[in-house]
């Protein structure tokens, strides 16, 4: 089965954002001009989604060469089947299929529409983010609300950076995307979005993780040791 949207999809090489339908003049995410766009099939030929093993049940997926500001996606081998947290910007039809794609927020929905068509994967995005104009072209099967647990994955609605921002925990791994970055002493909260609300809602992140025996943090472009990351995050909130 081939994607139903394959003849009308464009990828911004500046940021990795996917656009469906007629080519716009500028990227709706980063504002780059259309000269920076490539068709989805050209992107498939140029960018390969490469795996990096995080542990025995999590793999990081990033495009090689890097597709602009593209966020990393993560494949989780759960007892109930394989899923992704977030989605690559490049469409590679030879990747191993997943049953579901769980999004942290609406900024980079990648080629999720194409993988959904190819595999029948169910797309999850918080209802508050699904209603934002930049996300509306992308099909969402489960516009969830609040917290939930499925396939052993715990989802926690945080808000702040985006209205529906959601973080995930699976076993000893925290999936935080770009709520705070980079790891280390220079960590800062994501500056794009409501700054005070992002700061206020960060307190819930700290509350959830404070008593967890976690080992690894998977972010939008990093993998970090949890204890050190939590210490940096605590210091960040103290400074804020």
PAPATI-18799 format. One record per residue (C-alpha): residue number from 0; x, y, z. Coordinates in nm, 3 decimals. Layout:
N
  seq       c1       c2       c3
  NUM        X        Y        Z
...
//
This chain:
240
  seq       c1       c2       c3
    0    0.000    0.000    0.000
    1    0.139    0.341   -0.096
    2    0.060    0.671    0.076
    3   -0.252    0.840   -0.059
    4   -0.087    1.181   -0.013
    5    0.237    1.096   -0.191
    6    0.190    1.323   -0.497
    7    0.114    1.636   -0.293
    8    0.365    1.656   -0.011
    9    0.666    1.880    0.040
   10    0.944    1.885    0.298
   11    1.123    2.199    0.415
   12    1.496    2.128    0.423
   13    1.551    2.419    0.663
   14    1.338    2.276    0.943
   15    1.207    1.937    0.826
   16    0.840    2.037    0.832
   17    0.606    1.843    0.602
   18    0.342    2.026    0.398
   19    0.049    1.862    0.221
   20   -0.135    1.978   -0.087
   21   -0.025    2.259   -0.317
   22    0.322    2.391   -0.241
   23    0.299    2.706   -0.024
   24    0.523    3.006   -0.086
   25    0.677    2.986    0.261
   26    0.708    2.714    0.524
   27    0.427    2.753    0.780
   28    0.666    2.652    1.058
   29    0.996    2.833    0.998
   30    0.910    3.080    0.721
   31    1.171    2.950    0.474
   32    1.099    3.023    0.107
   33    0.977    2.748   -0.125
   34    1.321    2.723   -0.285
   35    1.415    2.528    0.028
   36    1.139    2.269   -0.027
   37    1.178    1.926   -0.184
   38    0.907    1.681   -0.281
   39    0.846    1.390   -0.044
   40    0.995    1.138   -0.294
   41    1.309    1.348   -0.340
   42    1.341    1.363    0.039
   43    1.308    0.985    0.053
   44    1.595    0.947   -0.192
   45    1.818    1.195   -0.009
   46    1.746    1.138    0.360
   47    1.767    0.800    0.527
   48    1.616    0.744    0.870
   49    1.899    0.591    1.070
   50    1.862    0.398    1.399
   51    2.072    0.452    1.711
   52    2.024    0.200    1.989
   53    1.942    0.362    2.324
   54    1.886    0.039    2.517
   55    1.736   -0.304    2.457
   56    1.387   -0.166    2.396
   57    1.434    0.193    2.269
   58    1.592    0.310    1.943
   59    1.644    0.672    1.837
   60    1.555    0.757    1.475
   61    1.712    1.056    1.299
   62    1.753    1.145    0.932
   63    2.098    1.122    0.775
   64    2.199    1.376    0.663
   65    2.007    1.573    0.926
   66    1.686    1.719    0.784
   67    1.704    2.075    0.914
   68    1.571    2.116    1.268
   69    1.401    1.777    1.259
   70    1.319    1.631    1.599
   71    1.438    1.279    1.671
   72    1.175    1.007    1.695
   73    1.200    0.701    1.919
   74    1.092    0.345    1.851
   75    0.980    0.146    2.156
   76    0.950   -0.232    2.153
   77    0.665   -0.280    2.399
   78    0.522   -0.615    2.503
   79    0.210   -0.519    2.307
   80    0.391   -0.423    1.986
   81    0.624   -0.158    1.847
   82    0.535    0.213    1.858
   83    0.699    0.548    1.796
   84    0.725    0.853    2.015
   85    0.712    1.137    1.759
   86    0.785    1.075    1.390
   87    1.070    1.123    1.140
   88    1.038    1.404    0.887
   89    1.156    1.182    0.603
   90    0.937    0.905    0.466
   91    1.132    0.579    0.426
   92    0.892    0.300    0.331
   93    1.143    0.027    0.420
   94    1.142    0.102    0.794
   95    1.002   -0.163    1.025
   96    0.632   -0.083    1.086
   97    0.482    0.036    1.413
   98    0.128    0.010    1.544
   99    0.098    0.362    1.682
  100    0.266    0.702    1.680
  101    0.242    0.899    2.006
  102    0.323    1.268    1.971
  103    0.464    1.494    2.239
  104    0.325    1.805    2.067
  105    0.220    1.958    1.737
  106    0.539    2.125    1.610
  107    0.693    1.837    1.412
  108    0.437    1.582    1.299
  109    0.684    1.466    1.034
  110    0.567    1.223    0.769
  111    0.316    1.069    1.011
  112    0.035    1.089    0.754
  113    0.238    0.877    0.512
  114    0.342    0.617    0.768
  115   -0.019    0.604    0.885
  116   -0.133    0.532    0.528
  117    0.141    0.274    0.472
  118    0.104    0.077    0.795
  119   -0.236    0.168    0.934
  120   -0.059    0.309    1.242
  121   -0.284    0.501    1.482
  122   -0.176    0.860    1.544
  123   -0.210    1.006    1.895
  124   -0.195    1.381    1.966
  125   -0.347    1.577    2.253
  126   -0.680    1.731    2.150
  127   -0.563    2.084    2.236
  128   -0.273    2.058    1.991
  129   -0.478    1.878    1.725
  130   -0.699    2.188    1.696
  131   -0.409    2.425    1.627
  132   -0.407    2.530    1.257
  133   -0.054    2.405    1.183
  134   -0.157    2.054    1.295
  135   -0.496    2.031    1.126
  136   -0.375    1.896    0.789
  137   -0.239    1.586    0.965
  138   -0.483    1.302    1.041
  139   -0.512    1.221    1.412
  140   -0.689    0.901    1.514
  141   -0.680    0.954    1.890
  142   -0.709    1.319    1.999
  143   -0.665    1.232    2.366
  144   -0.721    1.443    2.676
  145   -0.539    1.424    3.008
  146   -0.310    1.143    3.121
  147   -0.337    0.781    3.016
  148   -0.148    0.451    3.013
  149   -0.140    0.221    2.711
  150    0.094   -0.061    2.607
  151    0.284    0.007    2.929
  152    0.356    0.364    2.815
  153    0.253    0.635    3.059
  154    0.143    0.967    2.906
  155    0.135    1.286    3.113
  156   -0.028    1.603    2.984
  157    0.202    1.892    3.075
  158    0.099    2.188    2.859
  159    0.319    2.497    2.872
  160    0.536    2.489    2.559
  161    0.225    2.395    2.364
  162   -0.130    2.360    2.500
  163   -0.124    1.983    2.458
  164    0.241    1.909    2.529
  165    0.266    1.553    2.661
  166    0.564    1.366    2.799
  167    0.592    0.988    2.810
  168    0.757    0.732    3.036
  169    0.823    0.372    2.942
  170    1.002    0.153    3.196
  171    1.322    0.346    3.283
  172    1.306    0.601    2.999
  173    1.163    0.954    2.998
  174    1.065    1.105    2.661
  175    1.073    1.484    2.703
  176    1.132    1.607    2.344
  177    1.222    1.981    2.353
  178    1.057    2.106    2.673
  179    1.403    2.185    2.812
  180    1.742    2.170    2.635
  181    2.033    2.118    2.601
  182    2.142    1.883    2.880
  183    2.396    2.032    3.119
  184    2.456    2.364    3.287
  185    2.325    2.561    2.988
  186    1.982    2.396    2.998
  187    1.691    2.633    2.935
  188    1.318    2.598    2.896
  189    1.188    2.606    2.540
  190    1.156    2.979    2.458
  191    0.889    2.931    2.191
  192    0.547    2.950    2.351
  193    0.405    3.114    2.664
  194    0.712    3.159    2.884
  195    0.543    3.186    3.222
  196    0.311    2.893    3.157
  197    0.605    2.685    3.032
  198    0.784    2.764    3.358
  199    0.478    2.695    3.573
  200    0.396    2.364    3.407
  201    0.759    2.250    3.433
  202    0.691    2.205    3.804
  203    0.458    1.916    3.716
  204    0.738    1.746    3.525
  205    0.960    1.766    3.830
  206    0.682    1.634    4.052
  207    0.618    1.333    3.827
  208    0.982    1.233    3.792
  209    1.096    1.310    4.146
  210    1.034    0.962    4.285
  211    1.095    0.762    3.968
  212    1.377    0.512    3.924
  213    1.456    0.622    3.571
  214    1.782    0.580    3.381
  215    1.761    0.767    3.051
  216    1.614    1.086    2.908
  217    1.534    1.098    2.535
  218    1.508    1.450    2.396
  219    1.457    1.608    2.057
  220    1.827    1.591    1.969
  221    1.991    1.430    2.272
  222    2.006    1.124    2.495
  223    2.104    1.194    2.855
  224    2.163    1.012    3.183
  225    1.854    1.069    3.394
  226    2.004    1.154    3.736
  227    2.223    1.428    3.591
  228    1.943    1.558    3.369
  229    1.704    1.579    3.666
  230    1.966    1.770    3.866
  231    2.013    2.018    3.580
  232    1.637    2.052    3.542
  233    1.598    2.124    3.914
  234    1.870    2.390    3.896
  235    1.701    2.542    3.591
  236    1.372    2.579    3.777
  237    1.550    2.721    4.081
  238    1.714    2.984    3.860
  239    1.384    3.062    3.688
//
